[in-house]
Amino acid sequence: MSETPCSSLTLDARGVAWLTLNRPAVHNAFDDGLITELNAHLAHLHEAATRGEVRVVVLGSEGKSFSAGADLGWMKRMVEYDVEGNLADSRKLSQLMHGLDTLPCPTLCRVQGAAFGGAVGLAACCDIVIASEKARFCLSEVKIGLSPAVISPYVQRALGPRQMRRYALTAEVMDAATALALGLAHRVVDQDQLDGAVTAMLDTLLAGSPQAQRATKALLGVVAREPDSEATREHSCRVISELRVSPEGQEGLASFFDKRAPRWTPNKDNAS
């Protein structure tokens, strides 16, 4: 495990947290050090987002590649592990995916280049993915005798079961246009427009009520699990009822009728 930080976490004045993979020399490949760091960052983000201190998380990386998947040195070490050792490693990766997927606030993934293996899982765990035209996605595991096992629940949810069967079994590379068509990416832009597209999406997200976004994200998780149960229907009624009478809900309605910006709208001067 490297002693040099493999990632960074910064928070700007608007409540936007920037979680950045920082191993460009190895194309931001995963190893145990990076996974441990990301899990620690996500634990902090869960607490801060629950308190309302973090409004949006942007996941990105330095260099030309988003992430090349598993680090070669890490894979060589894993060859020496027994089943229990591999289970321990896999559980840490599973914790990472689950932690990212269940962050209470909106998450935005910036993909500037190759996203292979577990990196496809990172993208699939984020609420919104904006990709450069140079982005490439690949579930490459079967080519080296492995499986996209830990990330499969999240990637299959994004691609759908039919397309997941194709791309998980063939390890074909999806270009950005294919990722967009299949629902893995939400927007594809020219490379030089990527940061501008991320900024525009942040402005859109920050215009929404933080409380309502957290409540909606949690609600959608319930709806996905039980789309038409009596319990889900009752839960949905309770969510909207509680939001209507909450201070933030009252502020949102008042600002709409008064034709003014709600109080949660960030000052443009605070943008980084």
PATOR-837422 format. One record per residue: z, y, x of N, C-alpha, C in turn. Coordinates in pm, whole numbers, plus 32768, in hexadecimal, padded with zeros to 4 digits. Layout:
N
ZYXZYXZYX/...
//
This chain:
272
80007F8980558000800080008000807C8059/7FA180DA80407F9681508093800981B0807A/803881F380EA80A1825880DB806682DF80B7/7FE482F080C77FA1836B80A17F8B836C800B/7FAB83DA7FC37F9583DD7F337F0483BF7F0E/7EF483687EAC7E6F833E7E807E41838C7E06/7E9883E17DD07E7984297D557ECD84A87D50/7EAE84FE7CF07EFC85787CDE7F0A85957C4A/7F7585DE7C287F8D86087B9F7FB7869A7BA2/7F6A86F07B5E7F8C877D7B557F8887A87AC3/7FD488107AA47FDC88447A1B7FBE88D77A1E/7F5F890679CA7F41899479C97F8F89DB7959/7F7F8A5D79517FCF8AAE78F67FB18A917863/7F418A5278467F1F8A3377BB7F5A89AF778C/7F97896577E87FC788E077C57F60887477DC/7EFB8890782F7E97882B78537EC287E778D3/7ED3876478CF7EF9871579457E7A86D97981/7E6C86EB7A037DF786B87A4C7E2586427AA1/7DFF85CA7A777E21854F7ABF7DA685237B0D/7DB185257B927D3A85177BE57D4984A67C4A/7CE9844A7C4A7CE183E37CB17CAC84247D30/7CED84087DA17CCA844F7E1C7CBE83EF7E92/7C5F83937E857C3D833A7EF57BA5833D7F09/7B6A83B27F1C7AD783BA7F1F7A9783697F8F/7AE083547FFE7AA78308806E7A8882788048/7AD082437FE37AB681BB7FB47A8B81BE7F21/7A4B822C7EFB7A15823B7E737A81822A7E08/7AFB82587E287B6B82557DC87B8781C97D93/7B7781687DEB7B9080DD7DC37C2480C77DA7/7C3F806C7D4A7CC880487D267D087FF37D94/7D8580117DB37DD87FB27DFB7E657FBB7DC2/7EC17F6E7DF77F487F6D7DBF7F8B7FF57DCB/7F6B803F7E367FA580C27E477F7881237DDC/7EF681257DC17EC1817F7D5B7EF7815B7CD1/7EFC80D97CB37F2D80AE7C307FC080D67C1E/801080C57C86809D80EB7C7F80AC81817C68/805E81D07CB0806382617C9E803A82897C11/7FCD82507BE07F9D82757B5A8001824E7AEF/804181DC7AFF80A881B47A9E811D82177A9E/814382477B1481AF82AA7B1B8185832D7AD9/810A83597AF680D783D47AB680D483C57A1E/80A8835379EE809D833F795D8125833B791A/81888303795D821083037926823F83937913/822583E77976824B8474796D81FC84B978FD/817B849C78F4812884DC788F815184B47801/8178843777EE81A6840C776A821D8461773E/827D8474779882F384C3777682CF8554775D/827C858E77B48258861B77A682038634772A/81A785D8770B815485E8769381A785D97614/820785807615825F856E75A182B085EC7587/82D9863075F3832486AD75E582CA872475C4/8246871075C881E9877B75AC81C787D27624/81F287A9769B81D887F77713814A87E17748/8110876D772C8087874D77528034874076D3/7FCA878E76CB7F76878D76537EFC87337660/7EC2872F76D97E4B86DD76F37E5686A77780/7E29862C77947E2085F2781A7D8E85DF783E/7D66861278B17CDE85FE78E57CE5859B7958/7CA1852B794A7C9A84C679B47C1784D77A00/7C2184E97A827BA984F97AD37BC084C17B5E/7B6384DD7BB87B6F84AA7C417B1F85027CA0/7B4384F97D207AFE85447D887A8984F27DBF/7A2385387DF179B484F37E32794284D37DD5/78E584837E06786B84647DBB788083FC7D4F/78DE83A27D6478F683357D05797283507CB2/796D832A7C3279E6832F7BE07A4982C77C15/7A1F82497C1A7A6E81DF7C5A7A1881627C67/7A1E81257CDC79CF80AD7CF77A13802D7CC9/7A8480387C827ACB7FBF7C577B317F957CC0/7B3F7F147CD27BA77EE07D2B7B857EF97DBE/7BE97F227E0A7BDB7F387E9A7BC87EB37EE2/7B6E7EAF7F437B507E327F8A7BCA7DFC7FD4/7C167E5580147C8D7E27805A7CF57DEC7FFC/7D037E297F897D607DF67F247D337D6D7EF3/7CB07D5D7EDC7C7C7CDB7EAF7C927C6F7F18/7C847C947F977C9B7C3380027D2D7C058002/7D897C637FEA7E167C3F7FE47E327BE57F6B/7DF17C027EFC7E087BB47E837DDB7B237E91/7D797B0D7EEA7D4C7A837F037DBF7A2C7F34/7E1D7A6B7F7C7E8F7A227FB37EFF7A0D7F4C/7EF87A547EDA7F637A497E777F5779C87E27/7FC979927DF97FC579247D997FB6795D7D0C/7FBB79087CA77FA879357C1D8011799E7BF8/808F79877C1F80F979E67BFB80E47A6D7C3E/80B57A6C7CB980997AE97CFE80287B367CBC/7FC17AEC7C927F527B2C7C4D7F7B7B5E7BC3/7FD47B157B8280077B427AFF80507BC77B0E/80A27BD27B7480ED7C4D7B8A808E7CC37B9E/80267CB07BED7FC47D197C037F7A7D3C7B82/7F527CD57B387F077CEB7ABD7F5A7D367A55/7FDB7D187A5380337D5C79F280417DF07A12/803E7E137A9280447EA17AB67FC47EE97A8A/7F527EA67A997ED47EE27A6A7ED57EED79D2/7F097E87798F7F137E8A78FD7F6D7EFE78D0/7FDA7F12791980347F8278FA7FEA80077906/7F958013796C7F47808C79807EEA80A67909/7E9F804178E17E41805178737E8A807377F1/7EF5802B77D57F418044775B7F8080CF775E/7FB480F777D17FF1817B77DC7F8E81EA77C3/7F1581DE77F97EAE824277E37E8082427752/7E6E81CB771B7E3D81BE76937E9E81F7762C/7F1F81F076477F83821775E67FC3829F7602/7F8A82ED765B7FBE8375766E7FBC83BE75E8/8027840475C5802D844475417FC884B3752B/7FA184F875987F46856A758D7EB5853F75A4/7E54859575847DC8857475A07DAF85617635/7D52850876547D2D84ED76DF7C9684FC76EF/7C6E8535775E7BE28553777A7BBF851B7803/7B5684CB780B7B2E848C78887AAE84CD78BC/7AB284F779397A408537797C7A0484D179DD/798A84A479C1794A843C7A1278CF84787A56/78D784887ADA786C84C97B24780D84677B69/783583E87B7377E183887BBB780182FA7B90/77FF829E7BEF781182117BD1789D81F47B9B/78A381A67B2F792181757AF6791080DF7AE4/794980927B40793580017B4079BA7FBA7B27/79B27F427AF07A287EEE7ADD7A927F347A8B/7B0C7F3A7AC47B7D7F747A7C7B6880057A55/7B10804C7A9B7AF580D87A797AB680E579EE/7A6B808079C47A358082793B7AA9807E78D8/7B11803478FC7B88803078A97BCB80B8789F/7BD580FF790E7C0F8185790B7BC481DF78AA/7B4081DC78B37AF0822F78597B07820677C7/7B08818477AE7B17815477257B9F817576EA/7C048185773E7C8B81A6770F7C9A823976ED/7C3D828D77177C45831C76FA7C04833B7673/7C3483A276327C0283C675AE7B7483FA75B3/7B548445761A7AD0848476277A9F847076B6/7A20844A76C479E384377748796A84927755/796B84E777B978F8853A77D978C3850D7860/784484EA7863780984AF78DB779484FF790E/778584FE7991770D853579CF769884D679B9/7621850D79BF75A984B979B575A484547A29/75EF846E7A9375F284137B06765983A47AF5/76A683A77A8A770D83427A7476CE82B97A5C/771282537A8C76E981C97A75776781787A56/775A811E79F777CB80CC79CC77A6803979DA/78047FE87A0A77E67F5A7A1C78647F067A14/78617EA179BD78C97E3B79BA789C7DD07A1D/78BD7DE57A9B78807D9A7B0978C97D197B2D/79357CF87AE779907C907B1579517C057B21/78FB7BDF7AC278C87B557AC678727B3B7B42/783E7BA37B8077EB7B907BF7783C7B607C6E/78C07B737C6879137B407CD679757AD67CA1/79507A967C35799F7A267C037A1B7A4D7BB6/7A227AC97B877A987AF77B3E7A737B1E7AAF/7ACD7B607A6A7AB87B8679DF7AF47C1079C7/7AB77C61796F7AF27CE2794A7B647CCE78E6/7BBF7C7779087C227C4678A87C827CB3787A/7CC47CF678D87D2C7D5678B47CF37DCD7867/7C7B7DF8788B7C3F7E6D78497BF37E4877CA/7BE27DC777AE7B8B7D9C77407BB37DD376B7/7C337DDD76937C527E11760D7C1F7EA075F9/7C267EF076627C027F7D76567B6A7F91765D/7B287F4876B67A977F5676C27A527F1A7648/7A837EA976167A467E6F759E7A567ECA7525/7AC87F0E751D7ADB7F6E74AF7A737FDD74B7/7A518009753179EF8074754379608045752A/793E7FCF756078B47F9E755878977F4F74D9/78FE7F1274A078EA7EB3743378D87E27746C/78FD7DC0742078FA7D37745478707D097482/78087D2D743977817CFC745B77527D3174E2/775E7DB474F777337DED757677907DC475E7/780F7DB175C9786E7D84763078447CFC7666/781A7CA3760E77EE7C1F763D777C7C2D76A1/771D7C82768376AC7C9376DF76D97CC87767/771D7D3A776677387D7F77E477A77D3E7835/78057CF877F3786D7CB1783E78377C31787D/77D27BF4783D779B7B767870772A7B8A78D5/76E17BFA78C876707C11792276927C697999/76FB7CBA798D771D7D1D79F476AA7D7D7A0E/765A7D9779A875F07DFB79B4762D7E8679C2/75E67EDC7A0976117F677A1875DE7FB779A1/76387FFF79627612805C78F675FE80E67931/758B8121791C757C81AC794575C4820678DF/75C7828678FA761382E178A475DC82E47817/755782E0780A751A82E37784754082687733/754581F37775756D817877307600817F7707/765581B1776176E381BF774176F6821C76C9/76A5828376C276AC82E076507680829A75CF/7613825275D675DF820D7560763F81A3752C/76888162758776E380F7755F776E81297539/778981AA754D780A81E17525787481E57591/785281BB760A78B381C2767778C7825276A5/785B829E76A87860832D76C87843837D7649/787B83F576427866844A75CE77FF84B775E8/77F184DC7666778F85437689775F852B7716/76DE853F772E76A3853577B4765E85B977D3/767985EE784A7641866F7872760B86657900/75BC86C97928759086D279B3760986DD7A0F/75F986AE7A88766986AD7AE676A587397AF7/7651879E7B00768588267B1876C288647A9B/76B8881F7A2A76F2885279AE777288077986/779B87A779DA780B875079B5788D879F79A5/78AE87F37A05792B883E79FB7929889D7985/78B788D8796B78AC893178F878BF88E77874/788B886D786E789B881D77F5792D87F477E1/797187D478507A0087B378477A4F882D7818/7A3188A3784E7A75891D78257A5F893A7791/79E38928776379C5894276D67A1288E2767B/7A1B886476A37A66880376527AFB88237654/7B2E884F76C57BBA887776CB7BD688EB766C/7B7C894E76697B8C89BE760C7B8F898D757C/7B3A892C755C7B3788F474D57BBA88AD74B4/7BEA885C75127C66881374FA7CDE887174EF/7CE188D875427D52893475427D55898E74C7/7CE98991747D7CE789DD73FF7D2E89927390/7D46891173A37D8988C0733E7E2088C8734A/7E6388A672DE7EF588A472DE7F2788317334/7F7C884D73977FB187E073EB7FFA8776739A/804C87A2733B8096874272E8803786EE7294/7FD2872F725A7F7386E772067F2086847258/7EFE86AA72D27EB2864E73277F0585D4734C/7F8485E8736D7FDB8576738C7FEB851C7311/80018559729E8012850B72237F9284C171FE/7F20850172117EA084C271EF7E81844F724D/7E9C846172CE7E8283F5732D7ED8837C730D/7F58839372EE7FB1832472CA7F8282E37248/7F59833371E77F2982FF71687EAE82A6717B/7E5182D271CF7DD7828571E47DF381FD7222/7E5D81F672747E85817572AB7EB28116723D/7EFD814C71DE7F2A80FA716C7EB380D07117/7E59812C70FB7DE3810F70A87D8B80A470E9/7D7D80AA716F7D2B804771B57D647FBB71A6/7DE97FB071A67E287F2D719C7E257EF6710D/7E3E7F4D70AC7E417F22701F7DFA7F8B6FCB/7D757F856FC47D297FF26F877D4280076EF2/7D637FA06EA87D6D7FB26E167DE67F6C6DDB/7E527F6A6E237ECB7F2D6DEC7F187F956D9B/7F6D7F656D427FBF7FC06CF3801980136D4E/804D7FD46DB880A4801C6E158059808C6E5C/7FDA80746E827F8B80DB6EC57F6C814D6E66/7F4B812E6DEB7F2F81976D8B7FAA81EF6D74/801C81B16D66809881FD6D5480B8824F6DD0/80A282146E4680BB825C6EC3806182D76ECD/7FE182C96EA77F84833B6EAF7FB083AC6E51/7FE283896DDC801483EE6D7E808D84386DB9/80E383ED6DFB815B84296E35813784856EAA/80D4845D6EFB80AD84B06F6D807E85396F3D/8023853E6EDC7FEE85BF6EB0805886106E69/80B085CD6E1F811986156DD7817A86576E38/81A1860E6EA081FF86456F0181C086B56F53/813E86A96F7180FA87126FBB80F087926F69/80D687866EE780C787FD6E92814588536E8F/81B888126E928235885F6E87827288816F0E/823788526F7A826C886E7000824E88FE7027/829B89377083828089C070B181F289D170E7/81C1896F7133813B897B716A80D1897170FD/80E9891A709C808D8911702B808A89916FD9/80FE89CA6FC381068A496F7A80C08AB96FC7/80D18ABA704B808E8B1E709F7FF78B0C709A/7FCA8A90709C7F3A8A7870967EFD8AA87014/7F3E8A8C6FA57F0C8AB86F237F118B516F18/7F7F8B8C6F467F8C8C1D6F3F7F208C626F93/7F068C2D700B7EA08C6B70617E158C5E7023/7DFE8BEF6FDF7D7C8BDB6F9D7D698C436F2F/7DCF8C556EDB7DC38CB56E6C7DC38D456E9E/7E098D5E6F0D7E0D8DE66F457D958E046F9F/7D418DA06FB57CCA8DAD70097CED8DDE7096/7D4F8D9770D27D788DB6715B7D888D3371A8/7D918D3D722C7DA78CC6727C7E378C97726D/7E4E8C1372637ED88BE2725C7F218BF972DF/7FA58BF672D97FF78C18734D7FE68BB673C1/7FB98B3B73A37FAD8ADA74117F2F8AED7465/7ED58B4574387E598B5C74827E798B9C7509/7E4E8B5F75787E738B9675FB7E2D8C1A7619/7E6F8C6C76697E338CE676997DC68CC376FD/7D508CFB76EB7CE18CDE77487D068D0077D9/7D618D6077EB7D878D8778747DD38D1978BC/7E068CB6786C7E538C4978A87DFB8BD578D7/7D798BDD78B97D1F8B6F78DE7D168B677976/7D128AEA79A87D088AD97A397C788ACA7A62/
//
